Amino acid sequence: MPPWCEGSQTKRADKTAATDFEISKPQYPRSRGVFVFPPSCNLLPDAIAKSICEDYKAGAMIFWSESACDALPFASGREMCKKERVELKKIGDKNIASLRKANPEWWKRPDLNVYVYGDTRLRTEELRPDVSVWGNGSFNGWRDDEIFMTHAAGIFKIVNHSFVVINTDLDYMREDLIKKEGIVITGPEDLKKPEVVKIKTDLEYLKSKSLIFQKIIPAINKNFDNTDVITDYTFPDGKKVIVNISMSAIVPAFKDYLIQFYKWQVDAGADGMFVDGMAGHNPATSFNAIALKKFGEWLANNADKATLAKYNIADTANFNYQEFLKRAGYTRTAIDNTVGKTIGASNAWRSIPLMFEFRRFLIEENQKALIDIVTEVKAYARAKGRADFIATGNAGELAPSGAFITPYFDYLTFEHEYLLKDNPLSYGTVLLLTSLAEAKDRPVANQILVGNWEPLAHKISRPLRMNIMKLAVMESYAGGSATYYVRYAVNDPRAQSHDMTTIYQAMEDRFDLVEIQKAYGFMRHYKEYFKNFNRSTAKVAVILDNNEIIREWKENITADHQYSVEDIAENFLAAGIAYDVINWNQLAERAGSKQYQFVILPTFKSVGGNFAAALQKAKDAGAKIISMGGTPQELSRFSYLSSSENTISSALKGAVAVLRLPTKMKAMIKKDDKGNFLVHLLNYNYDAAGFKEQKNIAIDMAFFGKTKKVIFASLENPKPVELDAVKPVVPGVTTYGMLIIEK
C-alpha cells in the first residue's frame, strides 16, 4: 500500500545503508503525518514541490524553510512542517554535541574529512560530508536554519561571509523591511504586490528605508569617479541582478557589521567562521571617503617627509588623495587600467604619485580590521563556552597577501584553479601549494575552482570534466590537504537563469554527486591508510619563512621569497624529486634525524630565528646546503653550491633516489611509523577526448627495499588486489591509484 494509506502515520522507508561510494539522502528518524502532500506527487505542478513531496514520502529529511511551511496545501501539513522544524533543531543539537565530543579537533586533520561547499538546498548533504563550508549567506535570517539543518544531517558547519562585499545580505534586509512595513506574505501571489516588488528590486528605495542598510552605507566603496562599486549580472533574458556591493572594512561600521554577523553564528551553534576576500580591495575601487580621510592621517605618521615635500603636501589632516590625483590629470580609465585589471602583471602602478603609499595603507588597515574581527569573535566564542569555534578563510592561492593571518587562523583555506585554459586543456596542480602548509604550521583545505568554468562547462565532455574533478580531489588528499567540492563548480545554472524552478531542476541532476562520491568514497573507504601514512620520505628540504613573506609584502608589496620557493618546488615536481617545504624551527628539530640530504635556501633579504644554528646543525648531520640567487651573504659560508631555480633539479640529478614512472604520471610517497609505504599514483595523461589509462606499470622495488606484501587499488577499481611483492606490476590507472607496500 502507498505510505499515505497506511493510517495516521507514514513510516520511514527501510533502506539499506549506502556504501562508501554511493550518495544518499539523510533519513528522517521520526514518524510523520499523512495529510502533508496530495496522494500523488504528480498532482503538484511545481517542480520543486513535486521533488520535496517525493523525498518526504521516501522518508528523507526535508530541510523546511519557514516560507515552505506556509506554502503547503493542507493545514495539517503546515502544522507538521513547523513541528518538524523544531524536531530537526533538537536532532541537530544532539548530533553536533556528539560530534564535538567524539572529534574535538576535527579541523587539525582536514585531509581525513570530506568537505563540501554549499547549503542543504544544493543537495550537498547527499555526499555525506564531515564538514560543510557555506558561502553567500544572509546576515542573520535563515542562516540559523542552515546551521541546525546541517547538524541534523550529522555535519560540522563553517559559516562564511565576505570581508569585502555584501550580497545575499540584501535579501535579509529586504525581508526585514517587508516585515517592518507590515506586509504579510502568505503565498506566491503576495510576492507580486507592487510594494513587495519595489522593496525586492529598487536598491535606492532599500537604501532609503532599511535601517540595517543605512548603518553601513558609509562603508560602500567608490570607483575613481565616485560611483558605488556594484557588480551586477545580466541574464540572457535581459533581467539584471545585483551580485554584490563592495564594502570597506577599514570603515568601522562595516567591520562592526561583520563582527556582529559572526557573533550571531556563534550563538546559532556554528562550528567555525570562514572569511572570504580577506586580502582586501584593489586600490582602483577603494576611494571610500572615510578611508581617504584615514589615508591622510596615515601619511602624517608613515610617509617620508621628503616625499610629502616633493608633492607639496603640508596639510595631511585635510589631504584627499582622490582629488590630488584628479588635479594631476588622472582619470578613472587611467586608474582602472594601471592599478585595476593589470595590477598583478605590471609594475606601472608604482609610477603613480603616492600609489605605493596608498597600497601600503590599504594593506595595513585591512589587515588590522581582519585581525580585529577574528580575535574579537574568537574571544566572544570562548566567553560563550565555545573554545572549539575555529577560524579559517580564503587565502587565495595561499597568496603572500594572506601570510599575515596565519597565526590567527586554525587552518588555511584557499581557492585553486585546476583547469587554467581549454585550448589545449591545461591542468594546474595543487601539490605545489599544499606543500607550503607544513612550513606555515597550519593544515590546509582547498576549494575546487575551475578557471574559465563557463566555457569549459560547455566545451568539454561531462565524463572528462568529472574525471578532472575526481583527480583534483585525490591530488589534494595525496598532498596532505582536503578538497571541498563546489556543487556548481563546472555547471552552474544560475549563470543562465534567475528562475528558481529552472535552477532547482538543474540541481536535481545528480551526475556530479555520483561522480564526486567515487573520490570521496575512496578516501572514506581507505581512511585508516590516509590517517597513518603521514611521514615524509623526502630527502630534500626547501626553507620557507612566513615572517619574510609578511615583511616583503608589507614593506615593498613584493613576494620574491615565496615565489622563489614555488619555482624550486615546481622544478622538483617536474623531475619527480620528493621535497618538503619547512621553516627554520622545523629544520632545527629535524636536522639530528639526518633525514635531509639537501637543504635549499631560496631568495630572501632577511632571515629570522636561529637560522645560522639550524643550518650548522643540518650541515653537521651531513646535509648539503644549496643557495639560490638573492640569498643573504651571511649564509654563503654554509653553501657548497649556488644555483638558480631553473637549474636546481639538475644539480640533484642522480644524488636523490627517484621512483621512475610513465610520462605524465607522478607519485606522492608517504610512510607510517612501521616503515610501510603508501604511494599515491596520479595520472595526468588526458586530452580533450578524455583520460588515457596508463597500463602495466612496473614498479622498481629497489626504491623501497625488501617487501612482504604489495596491495593496489584505484579510483576506478577500488577493491584491493595483491600484486607480486618482488616485481609488482600495476594493471592500470585512469586518474588515481594507490599502492600499499608492507615491509
N, C-alpha and C positions, 0 to 999 in steps of 0.2 A: 504494500500500500504506500502511496506517496506520503511523505512525512507530515503534510498538513492535514491528513485524515486520520492520524494516529490517536487523536483525543485532544486533551487540553494542553499537551506539551509536545514540542518537537524534540527529538533527541539528537545528540551529537552523532554524526556519522562515524562508524567504526572504520578506521583507516590503518593500513599497515604503515609502520613508521618509515619515513623516507630514508633512503640510503644517503651516504655522504655526497653522492653525485647527482642527487635529484633536488629540484626546487619543491617547496611545499607551502601551502597556506597554513598559518597558525590556526589551531583549532580552539574554539570557544569551549571551556570546560564545564559550563553550567547548562541547565535546561533552558528552553526558550519558549516563548509564546507562539500561538498558531497564527492569529489574525494580524500579521505584520505586512505581508505581501499577498497579492491575489493568488488563487490556487495554481495558476500557471504563470511563470515569469515572462512568458511570451506575450502576455496581455499588456505588458508595460512597454510603451512606445519609446521611452527614453533609454538610450544605450547604457548610460551609467547606472540608472535604477535597475535595469534588467540584470546587469552584471552583479550588482550588490545582492539582488534577490537570489540569484543562483548560488553565490557564495554563502549566503545566510542559510539556505536550505541544505547546503552541503556540510554545514557545521563549522564553517570558518569564522574566525574573529572578524567582526566588522568594526572598523575604526570610525565610528559615527562622529560627525561634527554636529553642533547644536542645530544648525540650519537643516541638516539631513533629518533630524527628528521631526521638525515642523513640516517637512515635505512628505512624510509617509502618508499613505492613503487612508489608513484606519486609525481611529482614536486609540485603540488598543496597541497599535504599532508605535504610535508616538509616545505612549506611556512606557512601553517596553524599551524603546530606544534610549529614553532618559535613564531608566533603571540600569540598562546595560552599560551606559557611560560610567555610571557610579561604580558598577561592578568591575569594569576594566581598570578603573583607578585603584581599587583595592587589590586587584590581581597584580597590577604594575608595581605598587608599593611593596607587596610581598616578594615579588620576583627580584626587584632590584636590591632589596635588603639581603636576600640570599646570595645574589651575585657579588655584591661588595664584600660580604663576609668570606665567601669562597675564594675570591680572586681580588684581594685588595690592591694589588699592584699590576693590574691588567695592562696598564699603559707602558710599563717598563719593557715589555717584550711585544711590541705591536706585530712583529713578524710571526707570532704564534696565534694571532687573531685574524678573523675575517672582517674586513671593513667594507662599508658601502657609503655612498654619498647620495642622500635623497631622503624623502619622507615616506611615511606609510602609504600615502596615496599614489606613490610611484611603484608600489609593489616590491620595494627593496627588501622588505622583511621576508619575502618568499625565498631569498637566498640563505635564510637562517644565519645572519651575520652575528658576530660577537659585539661589534661596535658600529654605530651609525653616526655619521657626521652630516649635519643637515644645513643646507645653505639657503639664503634669501628668505629668512623668516620674518614674521611680523614682530612689532615692538614688544607686545605682550600678548593680548588676544588669544587665539587658539594655539599659540606656541606651547602653553601649558598642556593642552591636549596632546600635542605631538610627543611630549616627553613621557606622559604616563601611558600613552598608547604603545610607544616603542618599548617601554619597560614591560608592558603586558605581554609582549612577544618575546621577552627574555633577552633584551638587547641593551647594552650601555648606550647612552645618548650624549653626544657632544654638541653643544649649541653654538651656532655661528652668527656673527654679524660683521659686516664690513667696517673697517676703520676709516674708510674714505667716502662712502656713499650711503644714501638711504634708497631703498627700492620698494619692497613689499611692505615696508613701514607705512607707506602711503595707504595701503589697504586698511591697516589698523586705524589710521587717522580718519579715514572715510567712514568706517563702521562706527567709530566713536562719535563722529559728527552727526551721523544719521540718528543715533540714539539720543544725542543732546538736543536735536531739533524735534524730537517726539515722533519720528517716523517709525511706524511698525511694519516690519517685513513678515508677511505670513505666507508668501508664496511667490513664484516666478513673476506673476503679473505686477506685483508691487515694485519689482526692480525696474519696471518701465515708467514709473511715475516721473514727471518732469523734474521734481525736486531731488529725486534719487539720482537720476541721470546727471543732473548738474553737479552734485557732490562727487559722483564717480568719475566725471570726465573733465571738469573745469578746474584746472590746477590753481588758477588765480583765486577762484572762489574758495577753494580749500584753504589756501594761504590766509585769506582774509577772515575766515570763520573758525578754523581749527586752532584751539588754544595750544595743542601739542605742537603743531607745525610752527606757530608763531614764536615759540620759545627758541627754536633752532634756526629760524630764518637768517639771523646774523652770521651763521656759520656756513651759508651757501657759498661755494667758491665761484669766482668770476674769471672769465677769459680776459685777455688784454683789453678788449673793447668794452668791458664792464657788463657783459651779458652773463646770465646764470649758466653754469656748466651743467647742462641737462642732456642726457643721452636718450634718444628715442629710436623706435624701430617702426618702419612702415611695412605692413604685411602686403602680400600680393593683391589683396582685395582693396588696398588703399587705406585701410584703417591704421592709425598710429597709436602706439602705446609708449608711455614713459618707462624706460628701462631702469634708469637711476638718476639721482640728483647728487652732484658732487658736493661733499661736505668737508670742512676743515676741522680736525680735532685739535688744532692749535687754539681754536676758539673755545673757551671754557664751556659754553652752552652745549656744544656737541660732545665734547669729552664727557661731561656730566650725564648727558643722554645715554651714551654708551655704557657708562658705569652703572647707571640705573637699570638699563636693559639686562646686563649680565647678572646683576644682583637679583633681579626678578627670576632669572633662570636658576640661580642657586635656590631660591625659595620654592621654585616649582619642582625641584628634585633632579635637575640636570646633573650629569656626571662630570662635565667639563665645559670649558669655553674654547671656542675657535675664533681667531681674529683673521679676517681676510683683508688683503690690500694694505698690509702693515708698513710697507715701505713709504707710504705717503704719496703725495701728488707730484706730477710733473710741474716744474715752475711755470710753464705756459698757462696752466689752469689754476694758479694759486694766488690770484690777485684779489684776495679777500681783504676788505677794508681793515678789519681788526688785525689780521696777520700782517698787513703792510705797516700798521702802526707799531706793532711789536718789532718789526724789522728795523725801524728807526732806532728803537731802544737797544736792539741787539748791536747795531753799528756803533753806538756810543761806547759800548763795553768791549767790543771784539774787533772792530776794524782797525787796520793800521792807520795811524794819524796821517801819514804821507798820502795814503790812498784817499782819505776824506779831503785833504787839501787839494789833491790833483783834480777832484771834481767839484771843488768849491762848496763842499757840504759843511756848513758851520752849525746849523740848527738841526741836529738829528731828531730832536723831540717832535718836530713838525715835518720831518722828511717823508715824502711819498715817492716810493721807488717807481710806481707806475707812471706818475706824472713826469718824473725825471727822465724815464726812457722815451716818453712821448715828445718831450722837448728836444731830445737828441735825435728825433726823426724816426723812431721805431714804430712799426705798425703791428697789428695783430698777425697779419700774414708773415711778416718777418720773424716775429717771436715764435709763432707756431712752427715755422719751417726750420728754425735754428735750435730751439730748445724743446720742441714738441716731438714730432714723429721721428726725427733723426737723432735724438739726443744720445741714444745708445751707440750710434755708428759714427759719430763725428764729434770732434772737439771744438767745432766752430763756436759753440755757445760760450767758450771761455773768453772770446774776444769782446763780448757784450759787457759794457761797463757795469761793475758790481754784481754780475750774474753769478760769479763764483761765490761771493759772499752771500748772495740770496739763497743759493742752493745749500750752502753750509747751514744757514739759518733754518731753512725748512727741514733739513735732516735732523738737526739738533732738537728743534722744537717738537717735531713729530715723534722722535724717539722718547723725549720726556713725557709726552702725552700718553704714548702706548705703555710705557713703564708704569705710569701712574694708574692707568686703567687696570692692568694685570695685577699689580701689587695691592690695590685697594679692593678689588673683587676677591682675590685670594684671601686677604685678611678678613673680609666680610664672611666668606665661606667658613673659615676657621672659627670665627666667633659664633657661627650658627651650628657648630659641631660637625662641619663638613671639611675636615682637613684632607679628605680624599678627593676633593674637587680639583681637577687638573687643568692646565692651560697649554694650549698649542695654537698654531696659526700658520697661515700661508706664507712661507718664507721664500716664495718664488722658486727658482731653481737652486735652492739653498744660496740665494744671491748674497753677495757681500753686504748689501744694504741692510740685510736682516741679521747680520752676525751679532749685533748689539743685544738682541733679545734672548740669545741662547741661555744666559744664566737665569732668566725669569720664566722660561718655558720648561715644562716637564718632558716634552719631546717635541721634535720638529716635524712639520708637515710642509710639503711643497707640491706644486703642480708640475707635471712633467709632460712635455710634448714628445710622444714616442714616434709619431708619424710627422715628418718635417715637410715633405712635399710628395707630389704624386706622379711626377714625370721626370726621371723614374722614381718609383717608390723609395723613400729614404727613411730608415728607422734610426731613431736616436736612443741609444742605450741609457738606462738609468743607473747602471752599475758604477759609473764614474762619480755620481753624486752620492749614492748611498755609502760609498767608501769614506766620504768626508765625515760621516756621522760619528764614527769612532773617535776621531780626533776632537770633535766638539763635545764629547762625553754626553751625547743625547741620542736616544733611539730615534728612528726616522720612519715616517709613513709618507707615501706619495700618492697623488691622485692621478688616475689615468686621464690624460688630456691629449686629445688628438689635434695637432696643429692643422689649420685649414680644414676643420672637420666637415664643414658643409659640402664642399666639392668632393671630398674623399668619400663621404657617405653615399654619394651618387655615382662615383666613378669606379669604385672597386666593389667586387662581389661581397655579399654578406659573409660567406664562409671565410674568405680571406681576411675580411675586416675583423671577424671574431677570433680567428686564429691568432692574429696580431695582438688582440686584446688579451687572450689567454697567455701568450708568450710574455706579454708585459707583466701580467700578474705573477707568473712564475719567476721571471727575472728578478723582480723585487724581492721575493722571498729568498731566492738564491743569494742575493746581495745582503741579506740580513735585515731587510726592512719589510714594511707591509704596503700593499697597494689597496686603496679603496676605489671601488668601481663606481663610476658615474652612470646611472641608468641610461641617460640620454646622450652619452658622450659622442656617439657617432651617428645618431639618427633622431635628432630632436625635432619632433613635430611642431614644437612651439615656434620654430623659426618660419614656419609656413602658414600657421593658422593661429587665430586668437580664440577660436571656438572651442570651448572646453569639451564638448562631446567628441569632436574630431581628435583632440589631443588624447582624451581618455581611451578612445578606440585604438589609437596607435600604441598607447602604453599597454593595452591588453595583449598585444603580440608578445609572447614570452620567449621568442627565439634567443634574444640576447641573454636572458636569465638562464636558460637551459645551457647555453654555451659557456658562460662565465662560471656557472656552478660546477662545471667539469674541472676547472682550475681550482676553485675554492674547495671542491670535494677532495681533490688530490692532496691539497695542503691539510685539510681536516683529517683525512684518512691516515696520513703519514706524520701526524703531528709529533709523535714521540721522537721521530728521527730529526725533524726540524728543531725540536727542543734541545736535544742532546748534542748534536753536531754543530758546535759553535766556536770551536777553537781554530785559529788561523793556521794555515800551513805555509804562509808566505815567508820567504827568506829576504825580502826587500821591504824596507820601511821608508815612507816619504813623510817628511815633517810638515805639519800644518799648525800654525799658531793663530788661534782665533783672535787674540788680542792684537796681533799685527793686522789682521783683516779689518778690525774695528778702527784701528788707528789710521790706516791708509784711507779708508772711506771717509772718515770724519775730517781728517786734515787736508786731504787733497782730492777726494772723490775719485779715487783710483782703486784698482783691485789686482795689482800686479802679483801679489803673493798668492792669492787663491787661484788665479788663472794659470800661474806657473805650475802649481800642484796639479791642476786639472790637465794641463798639457802633458806633464810627465805621466800621469795615470793613463791618459788616452794612448800614449805610445806603448806603455806596458800592456794594456789590454789588447792592443792590436798584435803584439808579439807573443801573447799568451803567457806573460810573466806574472805570477801571482805577487801581489803587493798589499801592504797595509798603509793607510794614512793615519799617523799617530801624532800626538803632541809631545812637548818636551818632557812632561811628567811621565807619560807612558814610556817614552824612550828610556828614562832613568830607571823605571820599575822593571823593564823587560831586558835591559842590557845584560844582566847577570845570567839570564837563561840561555844566552848565545843563540837565540832564535834567528836573528837577522845577520845575514852575511854582508848586506849593503845598507847604508843609511844615506838617503838622498836629501840634500839641502836645496830647497827651491829659492827663488828670488825673494828677498825681503831686505828692508832697510834697517830695521831694529829688531832686537830679539829680547824676549822676556824670560824670567825664570832662570834656573841654573842650567842654561844651555851648555856652557863650557864643561861643567861637571858631567852632564848627561852624555855629551859627545865623547869625553875622555873615557867614561865607563864603557860605552859601546865599543870604542876603539880598543880598549884593554881586553875586551871579551872577544876580539878578533874581527869585528865588523870593519869594512872598508867604507870610508866617507867620500861621497861624490858631491861636489857642489856645482850649482848652476850659475850662469851669469847673473850678477846682481846680488850675490851672497856677500854679507859683510866681510871686510878684510880681516877682522879679528878671528874669523873662523877658518881662514885659509890654512892655518897650521895643522888642522885636523884632516884636511882633504888629501887623498892620494891622487885624485883626478878631478879636473874641472871639465865640464861638458855643457851641452845645451839640451833643451827639452827634446829637440828633434833627433838627437844622436844618442840619447841615454840608453835606449834599448840595445843598440849595437855594442855599447860598452859592456853590457851584462851578458851578451850572447855567449852561450856555452858555459858561463860561470854559474848559472842558476838552472836547475832542472825544470823542464817544461813538458807537460803532457801533450803529446802530438795528437792532433785531431784533424778530421777533414776540413777543407776550406769552408768558411762561413759557419763554423761551429766553434763555440767557446765553452770553457768549463770553469765553474767555481767549485773549489775543493775545500772541505772543512773536516775537522777531526773531532772525535769525542775524547773523554778522559781516558779511555782504554786504548787509544791509538787507532781505532777503526776509522775508516774514511767514508765520507759521503760526497759523491761527485754529482754536481748539477750540470747536465748537458743541455746547452742552449743552441738551437738551430736557427740561423738567420738566413737560410738558403730559400729565398722566395722571390717571386716577381709578380707582375700583375695577374698572371694565370693562377697563382696560389703557391703554397709551400711545396718544396721538393723534399721528399723523405730521404734522409741520409741512412743508407743501409749497410749492414755487415761491417760495423766499425770495430776494428781490432784495437784492444786496449793494451798498451805496453805496461805490464805489471812490474817492470823494473822500477818504475816511478814510485810504486807503493811498497815494494819488498814482498816478503813471503806472506801468502794469503791463505786463509782457511776456506772462506766462502765469498762468493760474489752474487748479489741479488740485483735484478734490474726491473724497473717499472717505468712506464712512460705515461704522459698525459692521455695519449690515445689508447693505450693498453695498460690500465693502472694495476691489473692483477700482477703481483710479483712473480718473477721466474728466476730460477737459479741458473747461472752461467758456469762455464768451465772456470775453475779457480786459477788455473795455470795460464791458460790462453783464452780469456773471455772475449767473446765477440758479441757486440750489441746488435740485435737483429734489425732495429730501425728506430729512428727518432724523427717525428714530423715537426714538432715545436719544442717539446721539453721532455727530457728523460732523466732518470735518477739511478745512480749506481751506489749500492751499499757494500762496502768492502770490509769484511770482518778479518781481523788479524789473528 
